[in-house]
Amino acid sequence: MSVYVAMINDRHCDPEPYVFSTAEAAIGYARSTAMEYARSHGDFEEHISPPPGGWLYYATYSVEGDSVWVVEKKVDGD
């Protein structure tokens, strides 16, 4: 069984994982969180081609590198 982990990496706090049962839900959460946290529309940037390290989604929401990403993980896997 796979789960989808949305990571929120904000420089003001520890990275925080959020776990979802579908990739769509995780990506939607990551995207909406990044858009909400961005100070201006120009700070939000989705990195489409291709995300690093097998990530399913990656976006930044500040010039300081605050970011979100989504990865697929196996439950009880390596």
N, C-alpha and C positions, 0 to 999 in steps of 0.2 A: 504494500500500500504506500502511496506517495502522499506527501503533504507539501504545501507551497508556503514558503516563509518570506514574508515581506520584512525587510530590514530597514529601519529608520535610523540614519546616522547623522545626528545633529551635534555640532561641536559644543553645545551647551549642556549635554548630558550623555550618559552612556548609550551605546547603540542598543536598540530595542527590537526584538523579534516579535512578529505577529504571525500566527499560524492559521492557514486556511485550507479548506478541502479541495478548492479548485484554483487553477492558475488565474482564471479570469477575476475571481474575487480578490486574490492577493494583489494582482496588478492594479485593479481598480482602487483598492485601498492605498497602495503605494503612490499611485498617480494623484489621487485626490489629496492625500496628506502633503505631498510635495507642493502641490498647487496652493494649498491652504497656508503652508509655512513660508512660502516665497514672499518676500517683501514687496516685490513688483512682478508684473507679468514677465518682464525681461529676465528675471533671475531663474525662472523655471525653464529647464532645458532637458528634453528627452533625448537619450542617446540610443538611436535606433540601430545603427549598423556596425557590427553586431555588438551586443553587450559583452563585457569581458567575462572570461572564465566560465562560460556555460550559463550565465545568468539569463533569466527569461525577460527581465526588464531592468532598466537602469535610468535614473534621472537625477539631475542636480537641481537644487533650489536656492542656491546662494553663490556669490562669487568666492566665498571661503571654502567651498567644497562640500557643504552639507548635501547629503544624498539619500536616495532610496534605491533598493534593488530587490528583486525577487528571485529566489532559487527553489528548485524542486529537490526534496529530500525524501529518502525512503524511511519509513517508520521501522525502527529496530534494525536499520541498515548500517553499513560502514560509515 
